[in-house]
Amino acid sequence: MPGSRAAALKRAQEAVLRPAGDPPRSTGHSAGHEDGFSLFDAEEAIIGRADVMLARLSEMAEGVQELAGAYRRGTREQRRLVRMSDRMQLDLQRANQRMAEQQRELQALNAALSAEIEHRGRLEAELRRLVDTDHLTGALTRRRFLEIAERAWPRTAGDACLLVLDLDRFKRINDGHGHAAGDAALVAFAATCRGALRAGDAFGRMGGEEFAVLLPETGPAEGLALAEGLRRAVADTPVPTEGGMLAISVSVGLAASAVGEPLTEALKRADEALYGAKDGGRDRVRCAESRGTD
């Protein structure tokens, strides 16, 4: 009997541990002839096999959990990277927009600056014109004329001429016809002079009805001819006024450059010649006497 129970237990354990589908091994005994078979031992064997299967399933579950955890971590990291990429793209888009706005602002600033520079240039040119130009006649101011004449006046004989011109009986015009007529006479006289002079000549108003002309690179004979042309042009150009046409005339003093003579001395000689023209009956040109230097 003991031998029969041991054989039955061994068969039960083999049945539990045998993979499914494997046929039972033949022992030479039939099931109906098994002696001493124990259900308790069979149940223990089944439980043992179930424990093995549960242990394997537990290991598989742990692996699945690890895979699931890794997947979740990967998904979270991917989402984080996507959000970071979205933020970077948004920041880059905003930065590009700001750069475009700054570029437009810079272009507008440059345009405004260019306009301001151009405006200042026009203002400076206008200021220079106002400073350098007589507001009534358009002739050079006394200061500007003397600056130009001083630079251009030669210290050699006969290389330039200086004219001093004075409208005849100008006070009578103002007193008899009014200051508006006097202003009209000055404006017309200046326009006539500019029309008769050459491009390189300088024409300035020295004060009141007195004007001056610098004739560079002009000898005495040519200067006298130009002065006579001015005198005739003025006499032939009546001035329109509210009271009718007004005839005007001019007296001219001429001084040619002398060796070593400064401009101030030449002006004095031209003034003296002008007074001679006035004393001689007006509406004429008088040449100054040459004045040598030691």
Number of C-alpha atoms within 10 A of each C-alpha: 8 9 9 13 15 15 16 21 19 13 18 21 18 15 18 18 12 13 9 8 6 8 9 10 9 8 9 6 9 8 10 6 9 13 16 15 19 13 12 10 15 20 14 14 19 17 13 15 16 13 12 12 12 12 12 12 12 12 12 12 12 12 12 12 12 12 12 12 12 12 12 12 12 12 12 12 12 12 12 12 12 12 12 12 12 12 12 12 12 12 12 12 12 12 12 12 12 12 12 12 12 12 12 12 12 12 12 12 12 12 12 12 12 12 12 12 12 12 12 12 12 12 12 12 12 13 12 11 15 14 14 18 21 18 12 12 19 18 24 24 23 18 15 19 21 20 11 13 20 13 9 16 22 21 15 14 17 19 18 23 28 27 29 27 25 25 21 18 14 18 14 11 19 15 11 11 16 15 13 13 22 22 17 17 26 22 16 18 26 20 15 18 20 16 12 15 18 11 8 10 14 22 24 25 26 20 12 10 19 17 23 27 21 24 26 20 17 19 16 19 12 14 24 22 12 18 30 18 15 24 22 15 18 24 16 13 16 17 19 14 16 10 9 11 12 17 14 21 22 26 28 31 28 29 30 27 28 22 14 13 17 15 20 11 14 23 18 14 23 27 22 20 24 28 16 20 21 21 10 13 10 20 20 19 26 24 22 19 13 13 14 10 8 3
